[in-house]
Amino acid sequence: MHLHGFNFYYVLAPGFANYNPATDTQKFSLVNHQERNTLGVPVGGWAVIRFKANDPDRGVWFLHCHLDVHMSWGLGTAFLVDNSGMPESTLPPPPTDYPQC
């Protein structure tokens, strides 16, 4: 899986079969996190990531599988990132004469 616009700051755990929150949270690595923007997910498995949506270019960012055929099977989603109110992740409004699409 690949996330546009951000790095995964925390790869907490990968696993096989279906994710079970009752038992799989015990597998989370909460120290020495890996930083990536692409992650291999086990076949038929899962991965838990955390990331900060702090890219100043707010908008819609795509998380997807890098195998094109998998995207047509639903292995992709989009995140809508708005201003957070913090100066480092807030963009000024566009100029009043900015052309519209």
Number of C-alpha atoms within 10 A of each C-alpha: 15 18 21 14 17 18 18 21 15 19 21 19 18 19 17 12 10 10 15 9 8 7 8 14 13 9 11 13 14 10 9 9 14 14 13 14 16 17 17 12 16 12 9 9 12 16 16 16 16 11 14 10 20 17 16 17 15 17 13 14 17 15 20 19 22 15 10 10 10 12 14 10 9 10 15 16 13 13 13 10 16 17 18 14 9 10 10 11 16 16 15 7 6 8 7 6 6 7 7 4 3
